[in-house]
Amino acid sequence: MSYTIDYDEDNGCVCVTVTGKFDLSSMKEMAPAVGGLLSARGCNCIMNNMVDAVLTDSASEAYYMPAMALKHGVHRSVKRAIVVKKITQEFLFLETVFLNSGNIVKMFTDIGEATLWLSAGGTPDR
């Protein structure tokens, strides 16, 4: 797995791009940098570009990802868009786990729609 973490000045969001396999150890590796950048920039949204990522098929690893994010400063109030090539059962499960943990998250296949959603108020409609 490889990733980049940047701040998008135009949209006021942290942008995370993940390539390759994404699992709990990947989350442990990148969550501190994401939490630190959120804090440093005072922003409250994340664009997760996972178009070229393959999510772990381990339900137990996905289950612990919200707690790992929270532990490293990515709070439940942070609005997250997850952009994927195809919405698979694994990604839907991950979205559900985050939603059930009180997070604001929504899955997209179009980065433009994700950007619009992040810039608008409100919460997911599913």
N, C-alpha and C positions, 0 to 999 in steps of 0.2 A: 504494500500500500504506500502511496505517496500522496501528499496533500500540500496545498498552499492556503495561507490565511492572509487576507488583505482587508483593508477598510475602503469601502466605496464612498468617496466624498459626496458624489452626486445624490446617492440614495440614503446616505447616513446609516449604512448597514455593514456589519462584518460579513465578508464573503469567504466561504470555505469551499474549496474544490478538492474532491477526493477521487483518486484513481486507483483501481485495483480492489482487493478484498478489504472490506470494512467490518471490523469485529470489535469486541470489547477492549482488546489491547490497543487497537487503533484509537478508540475513544479516549483511553487513558493517556495516550501519547499526545493527542492534540487538544484535549479539553482545557488544560491549563493555559495554553496560548490563546485560545478563543476567549476564555473567561477574562484573561488579562487585557486583551484588546477591547472587549466590551466595556470593561471598567475604565480603561485609559481614555477611550473615546466618548464615554457616557452615552452609548447608544443602546437600543433595546430591540434590535432585530438582527437576524442572521439569515443569509441566503446560503443554503447548503446545495452546492452543485454536485450531484452524485450521478450524473449521466454516465460517467465511465467507471462507476463503482459497482462492486458486487457485494451485496450485504450478506453477512453470516447467515447460515441457515439454522443456527442455534437459537432456539427460543429463549433459553436461559440467559444467553449473552445479551440478547436484545432487551430482555426484561430489566437488566441492571444498568442499561445505558442512561436512562433519565437520572438515576442516583449519581452516576459517575459525572455527568454534566453538572449537576447541582453542586457536587462536592468541589468542583473547580471554578465556581463562580458564574455558571450559566444558569441563571435563576429561572423559575417557572414563568415569570412575567415576560421573559424574552420571547418575542414573536419569531417563529422559525418557519421558513419555507424550505421544503426539500424538493429539489428538481431531479427527476430520474428519467431515464430513457423510456422505461416501461414500468407501470405500476404493478408490481408483482405481489404475491401473497406475503413474501418476506417484508417488503416495504410497507404494505398495509398493516401488518402486525406491529412493526416498529412505530408507525404513526399512532396506532391504537394504544400502545404501551405508553407513549409520551402523553397522549391526550388523557388517558386514565390516571396519569400521575399529576395532572393539573397543569400541563404545559400547553402553550398556544402553538400549534404546529399544523401544517397542511401540506399535502403532497401535490406535486404538479409534474406535468411532462413538458410544459412550456415556460421558459425562463421569463418571458414578458408578462405572462399571467401571474407568475410568482412575484415579480417586482411590483405589479399593480396591487396585489393583495397585501404585500408588506407595507406599502405606502399608505394604504387605506386603514381606517380604524376598524375595530371589530375583531371578531374571533372566527375560527373555522365554522363553515356551514355544514359540517358533517360530524 
